[in-house]
Amino acid sequence: MNDEELAGAMRSGYREALGILYDKYAAVLFGFICRIVESEDAAERALQLVFVKAWSDIKKFDAQQAGMLKWLTGIARIIALQELKTIETKKNRAIQTEENFVVNKGYGSVKPKPSDALFGNDEEKEKAVLELIYYKGVGVAELAAQLGMEAAEVKSTLRMAVQNLRGLTKHEYDRGIY
């Protein structure tokens, strides 16, 4: 069954089509989600939500606009970022509680580590910026604060990273890798 037939079957309420869709795309989506949340348990929860969302939103799928994998990856990214924010919120609450205990007991406060020597070269900086923005859903202002950079520097680093990726993928495409 191809993707358009699967979508049609799901629109008609044929539940087995969802199972076929899961078998076809679950592994690649799970790997993609793991890159974002970095926890197998969270990735499994997110993966289940992706297919629940796909079932409920199948009427929005348009094969002329995007293939099934691209559509599912978009859903997976949104859900994985939501899961990541939930995880980070829980961690931040635990850290804040710990910091309050340390400060209230007179042990001093936790100081943020300096970010001046985070990157050995521009390539590492570009990779970090891309990963934090795309996979972690961090905004430019928040990223600038995390990395100790100006927002303009984050934007220019992101621009250079995208340009380098375009050149890399074009080169690989020309060589027949894709």
N, C-alpha and C positions, 0 to 999 in steps of 0.2 A: 504494500500500500504506500503510495507516495504521499508527500506532505499535504497536498490539496485534498486528496481523498480522505486522509486522516482528519483534516479540519472539517470536511463535510460530514464525516461520520460522527465526529464529536458534536457538531451543531445539531445533528439529528438525535443526539442523546445516547449514542452507541458507546457504552462505558468501556468496552474492550478496546476501543480506539485509544483511549487514554493510556491503557496498559502498553499498547504497541508504541505509542509516543514515548512513554517512559523508557521502555527497553531500548529505543532507538537513540535517545538523547541524554539519558540520566548520567552516564559516565562522564561525558564531556562537560556537562553543566556542573557536576559535582566538583570536577577539577577546577573549573572556573571559579566557583563559589569558594572553594578552599583557598584560592589565592587571595581572596578578599577577607574572609573571616579568620583564617588560620587555625580553625578548630574543627575537627571532624564532627563533633556533636552539633555544633552550631551550623555547619555546612549541611548536615543531614536534615536538620529542622528547616533550613532555608530551602533545600531541594524539594521537600514535601510541599512547602508553601508555593513554590514555583509551579508545580503541576496542579495544585488546587486553583491557583490564579489562572493558569492556562485553560483549565476546564471552564471556569466561570466567565472568562473573557474571550472565549474562542470566536465569538461574533466579531471581535475587533481585529482578528487576524485577516490580513489581506496579502495573499501570495504575490500580488503584483508589486506591492511596496517592499516586502522583505521576505526572505525565506523563513521557514519555521525555526531553524537554529538561531538566526539573528533575532527573531521575535522573542524566542525563549530566553536568549542571552540578555536581552534588554530587561525582561521581567526578573531574571536571576540577579542581575546587577542591582536593581532597586531593592529587592528583598534582602540580598546579602548586605548591602549598606545599612539597611534598617536593623538587621541582626547585629552588625558590627557596632552600631551606635548603642544598641541595648547592652551589649557586652561592655563597651567602654563606659557607659553610664554606671553600670554595676561596679566596675573597677574603680572609677573615680569616687564613688560613694565610700568604698572601702578605704581608699587612700586618704580621702578627706577625714574620715573618722580616725584613722591612724595618725594623721598630721595633727589633728586637734588634740589627740591624746598626748603626743610628744610635746607640743607647744604648751598645753595646759600643765604638764608635769614639770615644765622648766628645762627640758632637754634641748631647747633650741628649735629652730625650724628647718624644714627640708628645703635645700636650695636647688634651683634648677641647674642642670649641668651646662657648661658653656658649649655653644654650637659652632664656634669658630673653626675647629679642626674636624668637623664631621666628614668632610669629603676630601679624598685624595686628589681628585681631578674633576673636570667639568662633566665627563661622562657619568661618573658616580652621582654627581649632583642632579643631572638631568634624569637619570633613572629614578632617583629618590623622589623627585618632584612629580614625575609621571605616575609612579606607584601610589604616592600619597593622594594625589588628586583623583586618579581614575579608580584605583582599587579600594582606597579608604574613604573616598568621598569628602576629603578635607578641602575647605574653601581656600582661596588665595590668601586672604587676610590671616586666617588661622594658621596656614602653612608658613607664612612669613614670620609670624610670632614664634612658632615652634622651632624654626630653623635659624632664627636670629637674622633674617634677611628683610630687605624692604620689599613691599608688594611689587614694585616695578621690576626688581631683580628676579622675583619668583616668576612673573609673567614672561620676562625675556628668556629665562631658563626653560620654561615650558615651551615657548615658541621655538627655541633652538632644538629642543628634544623632539618636537613634532616634525620639524624640518629634517632632522637627521633620520628619523624613522621613515619619513616619506622617501628620502633618498635611498635608504637601505632596502625598503620593500620594492621600490622601482628597480633597483639594481638586481634583486633576487628575482623579480618578475621577468626582467629582461633575460636573465640566465636560465629561465624555465623552471625555477624552483617551485613557483606557485602554479 
